[in-house]
Amino acid sequence: MSSSKVLKWVTGGLEAILGVPFLGGTIVLSLAWTPLGIMLVLHIITLILAKKEGRSVAGSILGIVTSCIAWIPLVGMIMHIITAIVLMVDAAKSYRQA
């Protein structure tokens, strides 16, 4: 399994956790928005690796956008959920193709 696939699964799982109502908000607020910065860095790394391996970068770009606007309460939760779905579908699809 390539590194971009692994990172897509990891970032997708973390996005799913942050998308859980109240739990994700509690994590983000209690850690002073640090998880959003960490996710931004992880999405950038995933984007670079996926681009280098010739894989789809849509989920990583969506994750970068999500990390930048997720401080808005309801919008952030919805974006985290959508990003998690896109990343996991993309990771599963690229896994079957390899």
C-alpha positions as MATLAB code, in Angstrom:
seq = 'MSSSKVLKWVTGGLEAILGVPFLGGTIVLSLAWTPLGIMLVLHIITLILAKKEGRSVAGSILGIVTSCIAWIPLVGMIMHIITAIVLMVDAAKSYRQA';
ca = [
       0.000    0.000    0.000;
       1.422    3.383   -0.986;
       2.041    6.165    1.500;
      -0.611    8.407   -0.054;
      -3.241    5.661    0.429;
      -2.262    5.230    4.069;
      -2.382    8.983    4.672;
      -5.775    9.226    2.944;
      -7.137    6.577    5.318;
      -5.561    8.299    8.332;
      -6.713   11.806    7.417;
     -10.151   10.470    6.460;
     -10.495    8.807    9.862;
      -9.359   11.913   11.707;
     -11.771   14.056    9.676;
     -14.572   11.632   10.575;
     -13.782   12.014   14.276;
     -13.755   15.810   13.966;
     -17.099   15.628   12.141;
     -18.904   13.937   15.034;
     -21.297   16.500   16.570;
     -20.086   17.863   19.922;
     -17.085   15.511   20.052;
     -15.247   17.184   17.171;
     -16.130   20.653   18.433;
     -14.979   19.774   21.934;
     -11.654   18.452   20.631;
     -11.032   21.515   18.461;
     -12.040   24.064   21.119;
     -10.278   22.352   24.031;
      -7.011   22.250   22.068;
      -7.374   25.876   20.876;
      -7.885   25.039   17.193;
      -4.546   23.179   17.041;
      -6.174   20.079   15.442;
      -7.152   22.229   12.453;
      -3.521   23.250   11.949;
      -2.318   19.670   12.307;
      -4.921   18.498    9.792;
      -3.860   21.249    7.390;
      -0.263   20.010    7.501;
      -1.352   16.362    7.080;
      -3.521   17.266    4.076;
      -0.651   19.173    2.457;
       1.685   16.199    2.950;
      -0.964   13.836    1.538;
      -1.475   16.163   -1.427;
       2.243   16.207   -2.227;
       2.571   12.414   -1.958;
      -0.580   11.749   -3.994;
       0.571   14.153   -6.698;
       3.999   12.490   -6.783;
       2.389    9.022   -7.080;
      -0.091   10.156   -9.745;
      -3.130    9.583   -7.517;
      -6.246   11.718   -7.088;
      -5.711   14.897   -5.070;
      -9.360   15.971   -4.711;
      -9.745   14.741   -1.115;
      -6.562   16.467    0.014;
      -7.559   19.758   -1.582;
     -10.984   19.516    0.052;
      -9.227   18.770    3.361;
      -7.079   21.882    3.021;
     -10.189   23.995    2.398;
     -11.920   22.309    5.341;
      -8.995   23.035    7.670;
      -9.136   26.696    6.706;
     -12.883   27.204    7.236;
     -13.651   24.618    9.944;
     -13.555   27.239   12.702;
     -17.136   28.121   11.688;
     -19.221   25.806   13.931;
     -21.902   24.142   11.756;
     -20.022   24.614    8.477;
     -16.941   22.965    9.985;
     -18.847   19.878   11.098;
     -20.450   19.416    7.673;
     -17.137   19.992    5.867;
     -15.335   17.473    8.110;
     -17.962   14.829    7.321;
     -17.862   15.490    3.561;
     -14.057   15.498    3.540;
     -13.922   12.225    5.484;
     -16.247   10.550    2.974;
     -14.327   11.855   -0.048;
     -10.943   10.812    1.385;
     -12.068    7.326    2.379;
     -13.825    6.666   -0.936;
     -10.746    7.917   -2.768;
      -8.448    5.709   -0.668;
     -10.663    2.663   -1.206;
     -10.956    3.303   -4.934;
      -7.233    3.735   -5.429;
      -6.656    0.596   -3.339;
      -8.764   -1.512   -5.718;
      -7.036   -0.081   -8.783;
      -3.511   -0.815   -7.586;
];
